[in-house]
Amino acid sequence: MGLRACILGSGSSGNCTYVASETTSILIDAGLSARRTVERLAQVGAKVETLRGICVSHEHHDHVRGIRVLHQRCGVPVYANMGTLDALARSPELNELPWTLFHTGHPFMVGDLRIEPFSVPHDAYDPVGFVIEQGDSRIGVVTDMGMATSLIRERLRHCHALVLEANHDEQLLQDAERPWSLKQRIRGRQGHLSNQGAADLLAEIAGPDLCHIFLAHLSEDCNRHELALATARSALTQAGQDHIQVSLTFPDRISDVWSRA
């Protein structure tokens, strides 16, 4: 037994993470189109018909785009907290789905997966990250957050794998041809985590249990793959944690596959 994970897509165009045990598979968010989701599941040997649920972190379009079709055509159950459902009330095609309610801070089960949603700071109604456990395997998924809180550090500290936002390089964001208000939103406490913010968090929580990190939600115009990797790896080296593998995630293709027996 154990866990297996792959990021099917990550970025402003769509976010979707596949997590599975031997008997249960779920998605964290479904921000890709249903067709893309099915195609990319097939690349990791999975079928959409076997999914036991889609757990939604928050209501933004790049996290919910594919949910309606995946549920209506494939029967995938959908899970969210009340804040997210309140936000989705403005979208009749999603509001009318038969949602299963979870409560932030309270673990729930889907098959043999124990899923713990926890609060994160982001500009949404009630955004959450997730820690998924099966047996003694544990993966944390946080793709949108403006800052690393004490709660986030505590929840992620003993994970074996992490899907963690590294949205932007601070200098590239500063130099980008974007409105000042948008730059302020991105770098704000409820915006998106920078490369350095992600690296600082990793250096603090990394330990012998953590073996794989996926850097997620990279900005296409305010980040570079090599910058995100170098910043994370440098922080881990300085923290004496060279054993940890760091991988990228992509908007247009799947990531590496992580597994732990």
N, C-alpha and C positions, 0 to 999 in steps of 0.2 A: 504494500500500500504506500501511498505518498501523494505528492502533488506534481502537476505538470502545468506549465503556463507558457503562453505566447501572446505577444501584443499584435493583434491583427491590423491595427492602424492607430496612429497617434499624431496629433497636430490639430490645428484650427479647422481643418477640413473633416475631421472625424476621429473619434476615440473609441476603441473597443479592445478589451482584454479578455482572453480565453483562459479559464482556470478549470482544471479537471483532476479528479481522483480516478481510481480504476472504475468506479461505478457511477459517478456524478460529474456532470460538466455544466458550467455556467458561463455567462458573459458578465463582465463588469462594464456597463454602458454599451450602447449600440448606436454609435454615431456615424457608422458607415451605412451606405445603402444596404438593403437586404441582399441584393444580388452580390455585392462585394463581400458581404459577411459570409455568405454561403461559399463563395469561391475561395476565400482565404481560410475558412474552416477546413475545407477539403485539402488544403496544402499541409495541414498538420494532422491529416487523417481523421478528422472529426466530421460529423453530420449534424446539421441544424436540428433534425428531428429528435436527436438524443439530448438536446439541451434541457436542463431542468429549471432554468430561470435566467432572467436578465435583471441584474441589480443596478439601479440607477443612482449615480452619485449626486447629480443635480440636473436641473431642467434645461440647460443651455443646448442649443440645436446640435452642436458638434458632439453631444453625448446621447442624444435621443432620436436622431434622424431615422434610424431603421426599425424602431421598436414596433410601430403599428403593423407594418407588413410582416415582420417576423412573428408577431403574435397571431395575426389574423390568418395568415397563410400556413404557418408552421406550428401554431399552437404553443409557442414558447411562453411560459408564465412570466409575469412582470412584477417587480418589487420596487418600492420606493417609500420614503418617509412622507409625513403629512405636509411638510413645507414644500417639498417637490411637487406633490399632488396639487397643492393650492396654486402653485405657479403654472402647472400644466392645465389648470381649469380654463385658461385662456385659449387652449388648443383642443377643440371638441374631439378631434380624431384620436387624441391621446387620453383626454379626460374620461372618455367613455369606455376605455379598456377595463377589464376586471382586475384591477391592481390588488396585490397583496401588500398590506401596510407593515412596514417595520418601524421600530422606534430607535432613534439615534442613541447610541450608548448601550443598547441592549442586544446581545448576540441572538441570532436565530439560525435555524438549521434549514438547509436545502439538501436533501439526500443525506450523505455522510459528511457534508461540508459544514463546518461551523463558521458563520460569517458575522463579524463584528463591525458595525458601522460606527464611526466616530467623527465628531465635528471638526471641520477645517475652515479656515478663514478664506472666503472667496465671495465674489459679488453675486450670490444667488440666494434663494429663499432659505434653505437649510442644507448646505452642501456637506458631503461626508467623504471620508476615505474609508477603505475597507481593509480589514485583516481577515484572511481566509485560512482556516486550519483544517487539517485532516491528519489524525494521529499526532505524530510529533513534528509534522511539516507545517510551515507557516509562511505565507506570503502577504506583503502589504502593498496596497495600490492607492496612491495619492497622485492624481494627475493635474489638479488645479488647486493651488493655494498661494496666498500672498505672502505668508510667513510661516516659519516652523514654530509652533507653539509647544509648550511643555507636554500637553496631551498628545500631540503628534509624535514627539520624541519618545514618549513612554510606549505608545502603541506599536511603534515600528522597531523598537530597540532589539527585540529578540526574534525578528524575522530571519528566515533563511534566504529569501529573495525579496527585492523591492522593485516596484514600478513607481518611479519618482520623477516629478516634474523638474526639468531644467530648461525653462522656457526661453530665456534670453541672456545674451551677454550684455552687461550694463553699458559698456561703451557703444556697442552697436545700436542698442536701443536709443541712447542719447543722440547718436548721429543720424538716426533713421528719419526719413521724410514722412513723419507721422504727426498728427495734431498733438500739441502739447498736452491737451486734456487726456488723450488716449495714452500717452507715455506715462502720465501721472497715475492713471488707472492701473496700468500694467505693473508699475513698480510699487504700487500702494500695498497696504497691509491686507487688502482683500482682492489683490490682483493675481499676479503669477510669480512663481519663484524663479530667481535668476540662477545662472550656472554657479555663481559663488554662494548663493543661498543654499542651493542643493549640496554643494561640496561641504559647506560648514556643517550642515545637518548630518551628512554621512560621516564626517570625521568624528562627530560627537557620539553617534549611536553604533558605529561599526564595531563588531566584535567577532569572536570565533565562530558564532553561529551563521553570520551573514556570508553568503558565498557568491551571490549574483545580484547585480544592480542593472535595471533597465532605465536609461534616461529618456524621459517621455515629454511629449507636448513641446518639442523644440520649434521655435519660431522660424519660419522660412526666410525671413528677411532681417531678423534681429539676432540670429545665432548662426553658428557654424558647427558642423559635426566635430571637427578637430578641437575646437575651443571647449565644447561641452565635455568631451572625453578627457582632454588634458587637465581641465580644472578639477574634475572629479578624481582622476587618478592621482594628481599631485596631492590633494587633500588626504586621500587614503594612504599614500606613501608616507606622508608626514605623520600620520596617526599610527604607523606601523602595521597597516592592514593590506599589505601587497597581495595577499591571497585571494582577494575578492575580484571577480570578473566583472567588468563594466561593458555593457552593450548599448547600442543605440536602438531607437524605435523610429518608424518611418510612416509618413502619410500614405504612401503608395505601395507598400509591400509589408510582409510580416517580418517580425523580429526573429532573433534566435529563439530556440525553444529551451526552456529551463525545466528540469525535472529533478525530483528528489525521491528516492525510494523510501 
